[in-house]
């Protein structure tokens, strides 16, 4: 094989990845959820961008390496209005597939960056965009710390009044972030508060952190909320762990 051919193969391996991760979604909630997937700007769209997952059900999706994106679960979905819509974390596509649209806050998110060639993966559970459902992500295999990142608590039960999202039956179905509720720089870490030194935890983010210590509670909650794993592990994502 000539030098040019070897170089082309090496570049293809680098940009398209020689390995892939399998993400297995499991729904332990006592109700159906509709997971959504969104790829980052430089990553390809996955084979599914949204699907239905009954209580007790599982489904696996392959993710290429390198890849980055996020996952979430929609709740209270139906087509009663003539188009598909959800009570929480809707992506407003009008379909079960999100087709490149993200979750409308408030929504619990799992963020994942899969490295190329056995490098360092990064993953987290985030409540920066609010909370709608307990979630966890657990590496399967890999090397390094490879710890479970989880928000197992139902934050809706302790959500402060200004942050509550109430469903048609009067129950709290989601909890807004303070940024979404008040749109002020000190809560959004914007403007004069756009650095870790200037944007500190607030009374609202501290409530989220107390319930889910491993999850992001505000934008600069990196020290206790970012997890890593090497050597291309697979991942298990669980709703209501």
C-alpha positions as CSV (number, residue, x, y, z in Angstrom):
1,X,0.0,0.0,0.0
2,X,1.4,3.4,-1.0
3,X,2.1,6.2,1.5
4,X,-0.9,8.3,0.3
5,X,-3.3,5.3,0.8
6,X,-1.9,4.8,4.3
7,X,-2.4,8.4,5.1
8,X,-6.0,8.4,3.9
9,X,-6.8,5.4,6.0
10,X,-5.3,7.0,9.1
11,X,-7.3,10.2,8.5
12,X,-10.5,8.2,8.1
13,X,-9.8,6.3,11.3
14,X,-9.1,9.6,13.1
15,X,-12.2,11.4,12.0
16,X,-14.7,8.6,11.7
17,X,-13.5,6.5,14.6
18,X,-12.2,2.9,14.8
19,X,-14.5,2.0,17.7
20,X,-18.1,2.7,18.8
21,X,-19.9,2.8,22.1
22,X,-23.3,1.1,22.7
23,X,-25.7,3.1,24.8
24,X,-28.4,1.0,26.5
25,X,-31.4,2.9,27.7
26,X,-33.6,1.4,30.4
27,X,-36.8,2.8,31.8
28,X,-37.4,2.0,35.4
29,X,-40.1,4.6,35.8
30,X,-43.6,3.4,36.4
31,X,-44.7,5.1,33.2
32,X,-43.7,5.4,29.6
33,X,-41.0,7.9,28.6
34,X,-39.8,9.1,25.2
35,X,-36.0,9.5,25.1
36,X,-34.5,12.1,22.8
37,X,-31.0,12.3,21.4
38,X,-29.1,15.3,20.1
39,X,-25.7,15.4,18.5
40,X,-23.2,18.2,19.0
41,X,-22.4,20.4,16.0
42,X,-19.3,18.4,14.9
43,X,-20.8,15.0,15.5
44,X,-23.1,12.9,13.3
45,X,-26.8,12.4,14.1
46,X,-27.5,9.0,15.6
47,X,-29.7,6.3,14.0
48,X,-32.6,7.6,16.2
49,X,-33.3,11.0,17.5
50,X,-36.3,10.0,19.6
51,X,-38.3,6.9,20.5
52,X,-40.9,5.5,22.9
53,X,-39.7,3.4,25.8
54,X,-42.4,1.6,28.0
55,X,-42.0,1.1,31.7
56,X,-39.5,-1.8,32.2
57,X,-38.3,-1.5,28.6
58,X,-34.7,-1.2,27.2
59,X,-33.3,-0.2,23.9
60,X,-29.7,0.1,22.6
61,X,-28.2,2.7,20.2
62,X,-24.7,2.7,18.7
63,X,-22.6,5.8,19.1
64,X,-19.5,6.4,16.9
65,X,-16.2,7.6,18.2
66,X,-15.4,10.4,18.4
67,X,-18.9,11.8,19.2
68,X,-20.5,14.3,21.6
69,X,-24.1,15.0,22.4
70,X,-26.9,14.8,24.9
71,X,-29.8,12.6,26.0
72,X,-33.0,13.2,27.9
73,X,-36.5,11.8,28.5
74,X,-39.8,13.4,27.5
75,X,-42.9,12.7,29.7
76,X,-46.6,13.0,29.3
77,X,-46.5,12.6,25.5
78,X,-49.5,12.1,23.2
79,X,-50.8,12.9,19.8
80,X,-54.2,14.0,21.1
81,X,-53.9,17.5,19.6
82,X,-53.2,16.1,16.1
83,X,-49.4,16.2,16.5
84,X,-47.0,14.6,18.9
85,X,-46.3,16.8,22.0
86,X,-45.0,16.2,25.5
87,X,-45.7,17.8,28.9
88,X,-42.0,18.0,29.8
89,X,-38.8,18.2,27.8
90,X,-40.6,18.4,24.5
91,X,-38.4,19.0,21.4
92,X,-41.3,20.6,19.5
93,X,-40.8,18.5,16.4
94,X,-44.4,17.4,16.3
95,X,-43.0,13.8,16.0
96,X,-41.6,11.1,18.2
97,X,-38.3,11.8,16.5
98,X,-36.7,15.1,17.5
99,X,-34.9,15.5,14.2
100,X,-32.0,17.7,15.4
101,X,-34.0,19.7,18.0
102,X,-33.1,19.7,21.7
103,X,-35.2,19.5,24.8
104,X,-37.2,22.5,25.8
105,X,-36.3,23.3,29.5
106,X,-36.8,22.3,32.2
107,X,-35.2,19.0,31.4
108,X,-32.7,16.7,33.0
109,X,-29.9,16.1,30.6
110,X,-27.1,13.5,30.2
111,X,-24.1,14.9,28.4
112,X,-21.6,12.6,26.8
113,X,-18.4,13.0,24.9
114,X,-17.0,9.8,23.4
115,X,-13.2,10.0,22.6
116,X,-11.5,8.5,19.6
117,X,-9.2,5.5,19.9
118,X,-9.6,4.7,23.5
119,X,-9.1,8.2,24.8
120,X,-10.8,10.0,27.7
121,X,-14.6,10.1,27.6
122,X,-16.5,12.8,29.6
123,X,-20.0,12.4,30.9
124,X,-22.4,14.0,33.4
125,X,-26.0,14.5,34.5
126,X,-27.0,18.1,34.3
127,X,-29.8,20.0,36.0
128,X,-28.6,23.3,34.6
129,X,-31.6,23.4,32.3
130,X,-33.9,22.4,35.1
131,X,-35.2,19.0,36.1
132,X,-38.0,16.7,34.9
133,X,-36.9,13.2,35.7
134,X,-34.3,11.2,37.7
135,X,-31.5,9.8,35.4
136,X,-28.2,8.1,35.6
137,X,-25.3,7.1,33.3
138,X,-23.0,4.3,34.1
139,X,-19.9,3.1,32.1
140,X,-19.8,-0.5,31.2
141,X,-16.1,-1.5,31.1
142,X,-13.4,1.0,30.4
143,X,-10.4,2.0,32.5
144,X,-9.9,4.8,35.0
145,X,-12.4,6.2,37.5
146,X,-15.4,5.2,35.4
147,X,-17.9,6.1,38.2
148,X,-21.7,6.2,37.9
149,X,-23.1,9.7,37.4
150,X,-26.6,9.9,38.8
151,X,-29.4,12.1,39.9
152,X,-31.7,9.6,41.5
153,X,-33.9,11.9,43.6
154,X,-37.2,13.3,42.4
155,X,-36.4,17.0,42.7
156,X,-40.0,17.9,41.8
157,X,-41.0,17.0,45.4
158,X,-38.8,19.8,46.9
159,X,-39.0,22.3,44.0
160,X,-39.4,25.9,45.3
161,X,-42.6,27.6,44.4
162,X,-41.0,30.1,41.9
163,X,-39.5,27.2,39.9
164,X,-42.4,24.8,39.8
165,X,-44.1,23.6,36.6
166,X,-47.5,22.3,37.3
167,X,-49.3,19.8,35.1
168,X,-53.0,19.7,34.2
169,X,-53.8,17.5,37.2
170,X,-52.2,20.1,39.6
171,X,-49.1,18.0,40.4
172,X,-45.5,19.3,39.9
173,X,-44.2,17.8,36.7
174,X,-40.9,19.7,36.4
175,X,-38.6,22.1,38.2
176,X,-37.2,25.1,36.4
177,X,-33.7,26.4,36.8
178,X,-33.4,29.8,38.5
179,X,-31.9,31.1,35.2
180,X,-35.1,30.0,33.3
181,X,-37.4,31.3,36.0
182,X,-35.8,34.7,36.6
183,X,-33.5,35.3,33.6
184,X,-31.0,37.2,35.7
185,X,-27.1,37.2,35.2
186,X,-26.3,35.9,38.7
187,X,-28.5,32.8,38.0
188,X,-27.5,32.3,34.4
189,X,-23.7,33.0,34.9
190,X,-23.8,35.7,32.2
191,X,-22.8,39.3,31.9
192,X,-20.8,40.4,35.0
193,X,-21.2,36.8,36.3
194,X,-19.7,34.9,33.4
195,X,-16.7,33.3,35.1
196,X,-16.4,30.6,37.8
197,X,-15.0,33.1,40.2
198,X,-17.9,35.5,39.8
199,X,-20.8,33.0,39.5
200,X,-21.4,31.2,42.8
201,X,-24.0,28.7,43.8
202,X,-27.4,30.3,44.7
203,X,-30.1,29.3,47.2
204,X,-31.9,27.6,44.3
205,X,-28.9,25.7,42.8
206,X,-28.0,24.5,46.4
207,X,-31.4,22.9,46.6
208,X,-30.7,20.9,43.4
209,X,-27.2,20.0,44.7
210,X,-28.5,18.8,48.0
211,X,-30.8,16.4,46.2
212,X,-28.3,15.2,43.5
213,X,-24.7,15.9,44.7
214,X,-23.2,14.2,41.5
215,X,-25.2,16.3,39.0
216,X,-24.6,19.8,37.7
217,X,-26.7,22.3,39.6
218,X,-25.5,25.4,37.8
219,X,-23.1,26.3,34.9
220,X,-19.8,26.2,36.8
221,X,-20.5,23.2,38.9
222,X,-17.6,21.2,37.3
223,X,-15.5,20.0,40.2
224,X,-18.0,17.5,41.5
225,X,-20.1,16.9,38.4
226,X,-17.8,15.9,35.5
227,X,-16.9,12.2,35.2
228,X,-14.3,10.5,33.0
229,X,-13.5,7.0,31.7
230,X,-10.9,5.7,29.2
231,X,-10.7,2.8,26.7
232,X,-14.1,3.2,24.9
233,X,-16.6,1.8,27.5
234,X,-20.3,1.2,26.6
235,X,-22.8,3.1,28.7
236,X,-26.1,2.3,30.5
237,X,-28.5,5.2,30.8
238,X,-31.4,4.7,33.2
239,X,-34.5,6.7,33.7
240,X,-35.7,6.6,37.4
241,X,-32.7,4.7,38.6
